[in-house]
Amino acid sequence: MFSKMPQIYSASWSGKNYSLSLCKILNMEYYPRTTDKLLKDRLSAFGAVLIEGPKWCGKTTTALQQANSVIRLQDPDMREAYLTTAQTRPSNLLKGKTPKLIDEWQDAPVLWDAVRVAVDDRQENGQFILTGSNSVDNDKIHHSGTGRIARIKMQPMSLYESKESSGEVSLKQLFDDKEYQLGGEVSSMTVNDIIYSACRGGWPASLRSDDRTAQLSVARVYLEGVLEEDISRVDGVRRDPAIAEAILRSYARNISTLAKKSSMIKDVAAIMETCTQNTFDEYVKALTRLFVIQDIDAWSPAVRSATSIRRGKKRGFVDPSIPIAILGLSPEQLEIDLKTFGFIFECMCMRDLRAYSQSLGGKMSYYHDRYDLEADGVLHLSDGRYALIEFKLGSDEIEKGAQHLLEIKKLVKEYNEREKQIRLREPDLLMVITAGPIAYSRPDGVHVVPLACLKD
């Protein structure tokens, strides 16, 4: 019915033009995203904005809320014409009402430089929105776009975006108000509810149906697409889906751990008979470019000594539903295997914190030293503030997590007393995120927050 319709829909009423997204035409509910405000702010400050992130996370739908015209490079009816035009006269594709959305721009990398030139020529902000489901090699573009094209990395939906978190606890307020005390804010989600949400994932498509089987199938279909098509299309190199699956399976078994690359290669080799380091690295690079894998770097302050910090990457995914799908797990299985879900819960918390801290320039890392003192997450803001965070599924682990955070804070303070010239900033926030029902602030300053109470 809609295959021959134009790519942007306009209605006229009282002399005003209104751009309507496909969601509105089909009377579909749009779930507001944390990216919405950030996109608006970036469009007011830059000539163009790139939204990148995994397929199906909602980039195009979000961009359509603010775009006034659009071209979809993957539209089968127009794809050949678009690509031919991009190679001969790319500026022709940039005509139209602004902001103009160029969906899946990486299919015609020449458009990057065309957009940059157009921004320079027009000298106006808010001209273009680009979306992309995989990053592009630098040798395919001639300029980074710095100063012209702002970047936004979009995540799958957080619990607040999917309207499951109560949102009674604001991450920003926890940072901004030192006197802020939590006082019994309540989560409406049980542990089993959170398990189900992790299995379903943060994919907007999973919310279009009330059918449980349909919701849980979205992550599996997404994974099939990555293995059978995207892993080879990302850079035009033909790759074996079986090897990609074996690597993702090893990643999933080692999720939220500091598993060494050498041990993971052995895991894959045990399945595929052989897997060289070069092969492993090539596949991991492709999966990272597709925003499937999202490893976490170490935060390495020398609070004890330079050699005491574990600097390896913590293994992670962009969404908890991916490791669940690759391992073939169900909500029922995870309900009786909470130890396994504890690692997946950490991945879920990382996803939500990335979304909530987006407007604050948030970046996630972790701390772990050879004495097994750890902070599961360290959330750094663009202004230098940071939070030490532990993720604990059950209430019996909260005390242990809180003590870890207090010990790291103590080490930073002791370091500053020794080193008068090069001082470390002390943590601005200590937080234990749980799957429990109630939020509260401890007398020692550690905030205990259910994941299903958080918002940006």
N, C-alpha and C positions, 0 to 999 in steps of 0.2 A: 504493500500500500504506500509506503513512504520512500521506495527506492528511487522514484523520479522527482521527489520533492527537492527544492533548493536546500542548500546546506545551512542557511540561517533563515529563520522565520520571522516576519515582521507583521505587525498589526497596526492599523492607524485608528486613532480615536481622539477626538477633540483636537485634531491638528498636530498631535504628537506621535512620534514613532517609538514603538516599544520592541526591543529585541527579545524574542522568546526562545529559551533553550528547548531542546527536545524534551526535557523533563516536564516542562510546562505544557507543551503540546499534547503529550500523552497523559497529562494529569498525574504524573508521578511525583511523590514527595521528594524534595531535596533535603538531605541531611546536612545542616551547616557544618563546615569544617574549620579547624583552626587555621587553615591556609587562607581562608576567605579574606580576613582583615590584612594579613601579611601581603597578599597579592594586591589588594587595593593600595596599601602603603607603597609597595614597590613600584606600581604603575604611576603613582604620583611623583615618584622621585627619579625614575629611569625611563629611557625610551622604550625598552623591551624587558620582558620578564620570561625566564625559562622555568617551567615547572617540570621537574624530573622525578621519577620514582617507578616502582614496579607496575606492570600491567594490572589493570582492573582495580587500582587503588582509588580511582575517582578523579584523576587529573583533568580529563576532558570536561566532565560534567561540572567540576568546580570552575574551570576556565570559562565555560559557556555562560556562567552567571554574570560575568562582567564583560564578555566579548560582544561586539556589535556586528562582526562578520567573521566568517570562518572558512578555511579550506582544510579538508581531511585528506592527507596524502595516501591513506590506505583505503579510500573509497574505490571499490572495484570499477565503478562506472567512469570515474575521472582520473584514476591513478596514472594511466599511461600519458594522458594529456598533461597532467600536472608535472610529471617527471621530465617529459620532453621540454616543456616550457622552462622548467628550472634549469635545464642544461643550456638552453639557447638565450632566454631573456628572463632571468629570475625576478626582475623588478616587476614584471607583469602580475606575478602572483601576490604582490604586496599591496595591490590596489584594493580599495574598499573602505568601509567605515571602520574607524578605530575605537577601541583596541581591536585589532584583527588577530584571530586565533589561527595559528598554523599547527595543526595536530599531527603528532609523530614526525616532527621536522627532520629527524635523523635519517629518514628515507631519502632525503635530498639535502645532503650536508652543505651544498653550495648556498642554501638559503640563509645559513648563519651569517656569512659575510655580506649577503645582500641586505639582510636586516640591519646589520651594523652600519653599512653605508647609508641606508635609508634613514636611520636614526640620526646620523651625522648631518645629512642633508636637510631633514625636516626641522631639526632643533626643537622638537616637542616631546614631552614625556607621554607615557601611556599609549604608545603606538602599536605594539605587538605583544602577544602572548604566545610563547612556544611551549609545546608539551613533548616529552620524550620518554620512552620506556627503557631506553638503554643509553649509556654514555657513548660518545663518539671519540675515536682516536684523534689526537691533536693534529696529525698530518693531513687530515681531511678538511681542516679549516685553517685560514691564514691569520686569524687574529683571535685572541682570547675573548674579546667582547667586553673586557674590563671597562667600567665606566659607562657602558651603553646597555649591556644586558645583565640584569640581576638574576641570580639563581635562587630557586626555592626547591628544596628536596621534600617531597610529599611522602608520607607514610600511609599504610593502610589505616583504617578507622580505629581510633582509640575507643575505650568503653564510654567515654563521655560523648564522643561524636556519634556513636551508635545508640545513644540515649539509654544506656544501661547504668552508667555511673551516675550517682545522685548529684555530683558536682558540688557538694557542700564544702569541700576543702580546695582552696585555690593555691596552686603551686606558686604563683606570683606573689600572693599575699604572704605566704610562708617566708619567702625571701625578703619582701619589702618591710614587713612589720615584725621587728624583733620581739615585741611584746605580745604578739598573737599567740593565744592559747587555745588549743583544741578542747572542745567541751562536750564530747559525746555525740558527734555527728555520726549518723548510722548509715551503713550500706544496706541496700535492698537485695544484694546478691549473696547467695550462699556459696560455699566452695564448689559445690556441684554446678551451680550456675556459671561460675567463672570457668570451670573446666569445659563446659559446653561452649561458651563464647570463644575460648582458645581453639577448640576444634573447628568451630565455624569460621573463625578468623575475622579480620577486619575488612573484608571485601564487601563493598556496597551491594554487589549483585546478590549476596547471600541474604540480604534483608528484603528483597523483592517478593519473597514467598514466605508464608507461615508454615510451610511443610518442612518438618525436621530433616527428612531425607534429602530434600532439595537444598536446604541450607548447608548441610555437611558435604554435599557433593562439589560445591564451588571450589574449595581448596584443591581437591583431587583433580578436577578438570584443569585448573590453573597449572598444577604441577605437570600434568600430561603435556600441556602446551609447551612448557619450558623444555621438557626432555625431548619431545619429538620434533619441535620446530625452532623455538627461540634460541636454543643453545648453538645451533648452526647458523641462524640468520643474523645473530648479533654482529658478526664481522665477516660473514660469507665463507667461513671455514667449516667444512663438513665435520661434525663430531658424532661420536658413538653415544646414543642415548643410554646404553647400558653402563658405560663408564661414568657418565654424568650422574646417573641414578646411584651408582655405587659410592661416588664421592659425597653426594648429598646424604646418603644413608649413614656414612661415617660421620659426617658433620652432625647429623641428628642424634646419633648415639653419644656424641661428645659435646652436645649443646651446653653452653654456659660453663664450660670447663677450659682449662689451659692446655688441652691436648696438643702434643707436638705434631708438627707436620709429618715427621718420620713415622710415627705410630699410625697416623691416619693413612699414609701411603701403604703401609703393611695391611691395614684393614681392606683397602681397595684391591690390593694385589691378591689377597686371599680369595676374593670373589672373581676377579678378572684374570687371574693367573699372573699377570704382570702389569705394573703401573710405574713408570719412571717419574722422577721428580718433575721433569719438564712437562710431562703430560698432566700431572696433577696440577701444577702451577697454571698451565694454560686453561684448564677447565675451570679452576677456581676464579681466575681472572674474568672469564666469560660470565660465570654465574654472579660475580660481583658487579660487572657492568650491567647485568640484567636486574640488579637490585634484589636478588634472591638471597644471597649471602650478605651478611652485614656483621663482620667481625668487630670486636671492641678492643681498642688500644689500651695499653697500660698507662696509668698515671704514676710517674716515677720520681717523686720528690725524695731527695736523699736524707730522709729523716733519721735513718740509722746509719747506713753506709751505702755507697753506690752499688756494691755487689749484692746487697740483700734484697733487691727488688726483682721480682719476676716480671720480665718485659715482654713475654710472648703474648700473642693475641688470644682473647677469649672468643670461642667459637659462637657465632650467632646468626640469626636469620632476621629478615625484615618483618616476619609475622610468625606467631607460634603455630599457626595452622599448617605451615609447610613441613616442619619436622614431624608433626603428628601424622600428616598425610603420607610422608615418605616411609614412615615406620608402620603404617597401616593400623594405627591405634584408634580406638573409639572412646567416646565419653565414658562408657561403662567400664572399659578397661582401666582408664586413668583414675576413675573413682576408687578403685581398689589398689592402685599403685601410685600413691601420693608421693613417694620418693622420686619417681620419674617425673611426675608432674611438677615437682618443686623446681627442677631445672627449666622446664618449659614455662613455668610461671615467671621466672626471671626474664626470659625472652619477651614475654607479654608486657612486663613492667617496663622494659627498655623501650619497646615500641611506643607505649603510651607517654613515657617521659619525653621521648624525642618529639612527639606531637605537641605536648603541652608547653614545652620550652622553646618551640620554634620561633615565636615572636621575640624571645629573649636571646636569640642566638645560641641556643643550648647545644652542647656537645657532650656525648657520653664516653666515659672511660671506666677503668676499675683500678683498685689497689689490692695488691697481694704480695706479702713479703715471705721470706724463707722461714719465718717463725709462725706462718699460717695466720698472721694478722691480716684481716681483709676488710675491704668495703666492696660489696658486690657491684656498686655503681658509684661513679663520681660525676656529677652533673656540673659542667662548667658553663657559665654564662659569658656573653661577649664582653661584659664590663669587668670581668675578673672575679666576680663572686662565684662560689661553688658550694655544692652540697655533697656530703658523704651519706651514702644510702646503703642499707641492707634490705634484701628481699627475703621475707620469711613467710612461708605458707601458713604455718600454724602458730598459735599463741605461745606454745611452749618454747619456741625458738627466739622469741622477741628479746628476752633478757640477754641472751648470748650476742645477738646482733647489736644491741644497744651498747654493750660493753666494748665490742670491737670498734665502734665509731668513737666512743669516748677515749679509748686508748690511742687511736690515731690522732685525735685532736690534742691529746696530751703530748705525743711525740713531736708534733709540729710546734707546740708551745716551747717545749724543752730545746728544740733545735734553734728557735729564735733567740732563746736566752744565751746559747753558745755562739751563734753566728750573728754578730751585731750589724754587719754591713749588708749581707745578702739575706734578707729575711723572707720567709714564706708567709703567705696570707693564711690566717687561720680559717677553718671552715665557717661559712656563714649559716649553714643549716645542717642539722643531723636528723635523719629520718629513717624509720623502719617502715617499709611498705608491706602490707600483709593482705591475706585473703579473708581476714577476720571481719567482724560486724561493726566495730566501734572505733572511732578516732579519739585519741586523747594525747595530751602533752605530759611527759614525765617530769618530775621535779629536777632531774639532771639536765633538762633541756632537749632531750630526744623526743621528737614527734612520732607517734605511731599512727599510721594512716592506712586505712583499707584502700586497695587499688580502686574499688568501685565507689569511692567518695571523691576521688581526685578530678580536677579539671585544670585548664590552663591558667 
